Amino acid sequence: MPEPAPVEVEGLEVRYGERAALRGVSFEVRAGELFGLLGPNGGGKTTALQVLATLLAPTRGSARVFGADVAEQSAVVRRRIGVVFQHPALDLRLTPHENLRHHGHLYGLRGADLARRSAELLARLGVADRAHDRVDTLSAGLRRRVEIAKGLLHRPGLLLLDEPTVGLDPGGRRDVWDTVRDLRAAERVAVLATTHLMDEAERCDRIGILDRGELAALGTPSELKGGIRGDVISLASADPDRLAGAIRGRFGGEVGVVDGAVRIERPDGAELVPRLAEAFPGAIRSITVGAPTLEDVFLQRTGHRFREEP
């Protein structure tokens, strides 16, 4: 019998009193996959990860990790997962080697096997030369690598990463994601990562877009962007509703107003731009045109722009 999928989520709902943090969310993470949960802060990403990490019980629906129910078989699930939380969980007064040694003890690892595994991971993550320096002397990027080493120490089948690049500069963010992609194959681990950054979501094999607790889209980045027909044109205007109506009457097609801007999807976007400028010179403040992005996908699926929820 083949092993169950690393993650199977079906109809997942989490409520805090009257407020729903997740509303009927369903998705799966496949073996060896780098899966991303993309959404604004407050959209439900961390709640979903907390459920999979057995830190939060579902209100309704189910979540399974390698076939084990997160609510009913939490001890089994915890042995199969590694977790890197959004906020640092290292003891700054200890060295990376010491942090890993104490973390390994929690999983029953001891002696030569633990020392060998710690050294292997620190070397693979490029921290071997700082293994015996105190963590408070390491850069933010090196600390995050040590966090990932902790998450992988007991050889989990699934690695959960909650906003793994928070607080890092662009170079550090790229480095962490390159490391994650390399480790996925080397460690034979599936990865589920949450992010609110579009460029990070582009690195994933597949993504689920979460907005206000609902799954708005699911697929590969290319598939999702391919669902937008042609180029995306955005027009700024003092009266966007009136301009949208005039464009619709003059050129036809689907023309909408989203967050105060006129939005058009057209295969011939670049050709349409000069015609729009000529037809409505006094009504258009600015025009942008480009190939579809994940932000365009988010806007198309949710009806509003990507922003943090209160």
N, C-alpha and C positions, 0 to 999 in steps of 0.2 A: 504494500500500500504506500503511495506517495505521502510525504509529510504534508500536513495542512499548511496553508498559507501563513506567513509570519503574522499578518494582521487581517482579521475579518470583522468589520464593523457593520452592523445592520440596524437601521431605525433608531440610532442612538439619540437619546434625549437626556439632558441634564438641566434641572431647574433649581434655582435658588428662590424659594418662595414663589412669587408670581412671575419672576423673571426667568425666561428660558435662555440658558447659555448655549445649548445645542438643541436643534429641532429636527429630529428624524434623519440624522446624518448616516449615510451608508457608503463605504468604500473598502477596498482591500489593498494590502501591500504584498507584492509578489516576491518570490524567492530571489535574493540577490539584487533587489531593486532599490534605487534611491528615489524615495517618494517624498514630495514636499506638500505641506499644508500652507497655502499662501492666503493671507488676508490681513486686513488692518488690525491694529491692536484693539482688542475688545471684540473681535469677530468670532472667537470660540476656539482658536488654535491650541492655546495652552490648556484649556479645559479638556479637549480631546486627548492631548498627550497625557494629562494627569489621570484620565480614566485608564489609558493603556498601561500606565505605570503603576496601577492599582492604588493610587492615592485618592481617588474620587470614585464613588459608586454611581453607576448610571441610574437615572430616574426611571427610564424605560429603554427598551431595546437591548442589544447585546454587543459585546466586544470580546473577541477571542484572539489569543496570541498562540500560534502553533496549535490551535485547537482547544486550548485551555481557556475557560471563561475567567475574565479578569475579576469578577465579583465572587465567584464560587471557588476558584482555584488560584487564589492570589499568590500563594507560596510557590506553586509550580510556575506561574508566570514570571515571578521575580527572578527565578533561576535562569530564565531564558532571555532576559532583557538586560541591556546596559543603558544607563540614563545620564545624559549631560544636561543639567538644568541651566536655565537662563542666567541665574545668579551664581557666582562662583561658590564652590563647595570645597575648596582646598584650605588646609591649615597653613597659613602664611609663615608660621614660625618653623615649619618642618621643610625638609628638602623634598623634591619630587620623588626620590627613592623612598623616603620615609612615608610620604602620603600613600604611595602605592602599596607599601608593605602593610600598613594598618588597614587599608581598604581591602586588601586580599584576605586578611584575617577574618573579615566579616563573611566571606564566602568559603571559609574553611581551607584556604590556601596557606601552605606553610613551607618553610625550609628552602631547599634548593630549587624546587619547582617554581615557587613564588619568585625567588630571586632571578631565575632564568627568564620567566615570563615578563617581569618588570623591566629587566634590561633589554629584552627583545623589543618591547613596545616603545620604550624611551628612545632606543636607537632608531626604530622605524619612523618615529615622529620627530626626529632631529633634536632631541633634548638630552642625549647621552652625555654631552660634554658639560651639562649643567645639572646632572642628576643629583649631585651632592651639594648644590648651592641652595640656600634658603629660598623658598618660593617668593617671598616679598622682594627679592632682588631680580626676579624675572620680569620680562616685558609682558604686556597683556596677551600678546599672541602666543608666547611660550607657555603661559599659564593655561591658556585654552587647550593647548596640545596635551598638557598634563591631565587636564579634565577628561579629554577624549581617551587617553591611556587608561585612566581609572574606569571609564565606562566599558572598555574592552578587556579589562584584566582577566575576567573569569570566562572569557570566550563565549559571549552571548550570541544567540542567533539573530537578535534584533537590537539595533542601537537607536535609541530615541534622543533626538537633539532638539532642545527648545531654544530657538533663536541663538544658535551657536556663535554668532559673530557680534553679538551686542558689545559695544564699547571698543571695537577694533577699527582701525583706519582701513581705507580701501585695499591697501596691499595686504594687510593682515586678514581681511575678509576673504580675499582670493586665495590666500595661502591655506586657510582653514578648509575651504571647499575643495581645493585640489587634494589636500590631505585626506578628506573624507572619501572622495572618489577613489583614490589609490587604495585606501584601507578596505573599502568595500570588497574589492576583489581579493586582496591579500588575506583578509580575515574571514572571507566567505560569510559576510554578514549583510542582512537587509537593513536599510537605514530609513527611518522616518524623521524628517526634519521640519520644524515650523519656521516660517520667515515672513516678514512683511516687506521684503525687498524683491523687486521684480527681477533684477539681474541674478539673484541667488536662485529664484524659482526656475529660471531658464536653464540652470545646470542640472535639474532633476530629470529623471527618466519620465516620470508622470507627476502631475500635480492635482490637488484638489483645492478649489478656491472656496474659502469659507467667508461668509458675510452675514453678520447679525445672527450667527448660530446656524445658518443653513448652508448646505453645499450647493453653491451656485454653478459650478462647472467641474468636470473631471476628465482628464486626458493628458496626452503629451503636450508640451508647449506648442509644438508645430501644429498638432491637430486643432488645438483651441484657437490659435491665431488664424488657421486656415478656415475656420468657421465665419470669419469676417470677409465679406465679398470685396476684394480689391483694396484700394487706398482709403484712408480715413482723413476726412477734411473737417477742420474745426474753425468756425467763424465767430469772432467777437463782435457784438453789436449792441447799440443802446436799446434796441427793441428786437430781441431775438425771436420772439413769437411771430411778429409781423414779417421779419426777414425770412423765417422758415416757410411761412405761407407763400410769400412771393416767389421763393426759389422753387417750391413745389409746383406752383402754377406755371412757372416759366420753363423749368427743366424736367419736372416730373420726378419719379422715384421716391425713395424713403428719405425724408428729411425730418430730423427731430431736434428737440431742444433739451439738453442735459446740463444741469447745474448752470444755467444762464448762458450757455454757448450753443450755437447751431452746429449740429453734427450730421455729416453725410458720409455714407459708405458707397464708393463708386469704383468700378474697375478702371475707369479712365480719370482718376482723380487729378493727376497732373495736368491733363488737358482741360479739365473743367475749371480749374482755378482762374486762369485769365478771363474766361467767359463770365465767371461770377463777378470778378473785379470790374469788368466793363459794364455789366448789367446793373450792378448796385453800388456805384462808387461812393455815394454818401452814406450808405447804410452799414458798410463793413469797416470796422476798426482795424482788424488784423485777420490774416488767414494762415493756417498751418496745414500741411499735408504730409503724409508719410505712410509707410507700410504699417500694418497692424502690429500692436504690441500687446503684451499681457494686460497692461492697463486698459487698453481698448476692449479686450475680452471682458475684463471685470466690469467696465462701464456698460457694455452691451448686455451682459447677463444680469446685472443688478439694477441698472437704471440710474446709477449715481457714481461719482468718481471715488477713487480709492482714498479713503481717509480714516482716521482713527474714530472709533466709536466711543461715546462717553461711558 
